[in-house]
Amino acid sequence: MRTIIHPKVTLVGAGPGDPELMTLKGILALNTADVVLYDALIDPVLLKHAPKSAIKIFVGKRVGKHSKPQEDTNQLCVEMAKKHGHVVRLKGGDPFVFGRGGEEIEYIEAFGIPTAVVPGITSAIAVPANAGIPVTKRGISESFWVVTGTTTAGELSCDLALAAQSTATVVILMGTKKLADITETYRKAGKAKLPVAIIQSGTTREEKIIAGFIHDIEQKALENQVEAPAVIILGEVVRESIRLAEIYREFVKMEIR
């Protein structure tokens, strides 16, 4: 008797890196997967939540190393759904925060395949929080911007110049290669002494945090060999982290001298 295939694709946000920060709904989706297409930043332990019989395919992309162009991944979602049934597209962070989830949904739906989305905890908020940095705090920051460091054209987002004029906290994703441009934008805005933190591999065992100011963060990033993936946080809220407090106390002492 021929098995009837019911194609479906579920986009699941796996969160910022720590596998324990994936939502229960995401895990339940993995429990029913026939195929899992997973990204580079996914902790392999999450794949254990999928059935042993499920096909697991790596489709991750890292800076400078594109193992699967986006178009190939889109096509693979459709192909696997038609052939095997339920495909879970497992993506780092949240699928709709610089995750190209909207593009994937649009492509898949064009083939008449039903889709669903399980939101994930975005690294834009979770990574600073894990380091003790609140993106908003009463009396310090009333709002925050989340900006991509690299647009589809490979350039720094024009929105950053606008964000630099505000008093808001600014969180930049995919910005390590554009750090010089970022600091130059803030220097032009007269904010050379604005606190900055860069958090590499946030919420994971490999987490690395450096902190400083617009005027010295480039040198610190170089000395500490900071690489992607990393989240850059700019704003006075960076001083609020207990983990980073000593850095800024030392700066105040130097200014008093």
C-alpha positions in Angstrom: 0.0 0.0 0.0 1.4 3.4 -1.0 2.1 5.8 1.8 0.3 9.1 1.4 2.7 12.1 1.8 1.4 15.2 3.4 4.0 17.9 2.7 4.5 20.6 5.2 7.4 23.0 6.2 7.8 24.4 9.7 10.3 27.2 10.2 11.6 26.9 13.7 13.8 29.4 15.6 16.4 27.6 17.7 17.3 30.7 19.7 20.7 32.4 20.3 22.9 29.4 20.8 22.3 27.7 24.1 20.1 24.7 23.3 18.2 25.2 26.5 16.9 28.5 25.1 14.9 26.8 22.4 11.2 26.9 23.0 9.1 23.9 23.9 7.0 24.5 20.8 10.1 24.3 18.7 11.1 21.0 20.3 7.6 19.6 19.7 7.9 20.5 16.0 11.2 18.6 15.9 9.5 15.6 17.5 7.3 15.2 14.4 9.9 16.0 11.7 10.5 13.7 8.7 13.4 15.9 7.6 15.4 18.5 9.4 17.3 21.2 7.5 19.6 22.9 10.0 21.9 26.0 10.0 25.5 26.4 11.1 24.8 28.0 14.5 22.5 25.1 15.6 23.8 23.1 18.6 23.9 19.5 17.4 22.2 18.3 20.6 18.9 19.8 19.3 18.9 17.2 16.5 18.3 14.6 19.2 14.8 15.9 19.6 14.0 14.7 16.0 13.0 11.0 15.4 16.0 8.7 14.7 14.4 8.0 11.4 14.4 11.7 10.4 16.7 12.8 7.6 19.1 15.5 8.9 20.7 17.8 6.3 23.2 20.6 7.1 22.4 23.8 5.0 24.3 26.3 7.1 26.1 29.4 5.9 29.0 31.0 7.7 30.8 34.3 6.9 32.8 33.7 3.7 31.7 30.1 3.4 28.3 29.5 1.8 27.8 25.7 1.8 24.3 26.1 0.4 23.1 29.2 -1.4 19.7 30.4 -0.2 18.0 29.4 -3.5 19.3 25.8 -3.1 17.9 25.7 0.5 14.5 27.0 -0.7 14.3 24.3 -3.4 15.4 21.6 -0.9 12.6 22.6 1.5 10.1 22.0 -1.3 11.8 18.8 -2.6 12.0 17.2 0.8 8.5 18.1 1.8 7.0 16.6 -1.4 9.1 13.4 -1.0 9.1 12.9 2.8 6.4 15.0 4.4 7.1 17.3 7.4 10.2 19.4 7.0 11.5 21.4 9.9 13.7 24.2 8.8 15.8 24.8 11.9 17.2 28.3 12.0 19.4 30.2 14.5 17.7 33.0 16.6 14.3 33.9 15.2 13.4 33.1 11.6 12.1 36.6 11.0 15.0 38.6 12.5 17.5 38.8 9.6 16.9 35.1 9.1 15.3 35.3 5.6 12.3 33.4 7.0 9.9 35.5 5.0 11.7 34.7 1.7 11.6 31.0 2.5 7.9 31.0 3.4 7.0 32.9 0.2 8.9 30.5 -2.0 7.5 27.3 -0.3 3.9 28.6 -0.3 4.2 29.3 -4.1 4.3 25.5 -4.5 1.1 25.0 -2.5 2.9 23.6 0.5 1.5 24.7 3.8 3.9 26.3 6.2 4.1 27.2 9.9 6.4 29.4 11.9 7.7 28.8 15.5 9.3 32.0 16.7 12.7 31.8 18.4 14.4 33.9 21.0 16.4 36.4 19.0 20.1 36.9 19.8 19.5 40.7 19.6 17.9 40.6 23.0 19.0 37.3 24.6 22.7 37.7 24.1 23.0 41.1 25.8 20.6 39.9 28.5 22.8 36.9 29.2 25.8 39.2 29.7 23.7 41.3 32.1 23.1 44.1 29.6 19.4 45.3 29.5 18.6 46.7 26.1 16.2 49.1 27.9 16.3 50.5 31.4 14.2 53.3 33.0 16.1 56.6 33.0 18.8 55.3 30.6 17.3 53.9 27.4 13.7 54.2 26.4 14.0 52.2 23.2 16.3 50.0 21.1 17.2 49.5 17.4 18.2 46.2 15.9 20.2 46.8 12.8 22.0 44.6 10.3 25.7 45.2 10.0 25.7 44.0 6.4 22.9 44.5 3.9 22.2 42.3 0.8 24.5 44.7 -1.1 27.3 44.0 1.3 27.2 47.5 2.7 26.6 48.9 6.2 22.9 49.7 6.7 22.0 53.4 6.2 19.7 53.1 9.2 22.8 53.1 11.5 23.5 56.8 10.9 19.9 57.6 12.0 20.3 55.3 15.0 23.5 57.0 16.0 21.7 60.3 16.3 19.3 58.9 18.9 19.7 58.0 22.6 18.4 54.5 22.0 20.4 51.3 22.5 21.6 50.0 19.2 22.1 46.2 18.7 24.0 45.3 15.5 23.9 41.7 14.1 26.4 40.5 11.5 28.5 43.6 12.0 32.0 42.4 13.0 33.4 42.9 9.5 32.0 46.4 9.5 33.3 47.5 12.9 35.5 50.3 11.5 32.5 51.7 9.6 30.3 51.4 12.7 32.7 53.3 14.9 33.3 55.9 12.3 29.6 56.5 12.1 29.4 57.1 15.8 32.5 59.3 15.9 30.8 61.5 13.3 27.8 61.7 15.6 30.1 63.0 18.4 29.9 59.8 20.4 33.5 58.7 20.8 32.9 58.0 24.5 29.8 55.9 24.1 30.1 52.4 25.7 30.2 49.4 23.4 30.2 45.6 24.0 30.9 42.9 21.5 29.7 39.4 22.4 31.0 36.5 20.3 29.1 33.2 20.4 26.7 34.5 23.0 25.0 32.1 25.4 27.3 29.3 24.4 30.3 27.7 26.2 32.5 29.6 23.7 31.1 33.0 24.6 33.7 35.8 24.6 32.9 39.4 25.7 34.9 42.5 25.2 33.8 46.0 26.2 35.0 49.5 25.8 34.1 52.7 24.0 33.7 53.8 20.4 37.2 55.3 20.5 38.9 52.0 21.6 36.7 49.1 20.7 38.4 48.4 17.3 41.7 47.9 19.0 40.2 45.7 21.7 38.4 43.6 19.1 41.7 43.1 17.2 43.7 42.3 20.4 41.0 39.7 21.5 40.6 38.3 18.0 36.9 38.7 17.9 35.1 36.9 15.1 31.6 36.2 13.8 29.1 35.3 15.0 29.0 38.3 17.3 26.5 40.8 18.6 27.5 44.5 19.0 25.7 46.6 21.6 26.1 50.3 21.7 24.6 52.5 24.4 24.8 53.6 28.0 23.0 50.4 29.1 26.3 48.5 28.5 27.6 50.1 31.8 24.7 48.5 33.6 26.2 45.0 33.3 27.7 43.8 36.6 30.0 41.6 34.6 31.4 44.6 32.8 31.2 47.2 35.6 34.9 47.1 36.5 35.9 48.2 33.0 33.9 51.3 33.2 34.9 52.1 36.8 38.5 52.0 35.7 37.7 54.4 32.9 36.1 56.9 35.4 39.1 56.7 37.6 41.4 57.5 34.6 39.3 60.5 33.7 39.4 61.8 37.2 43.2 61.6 37.2 
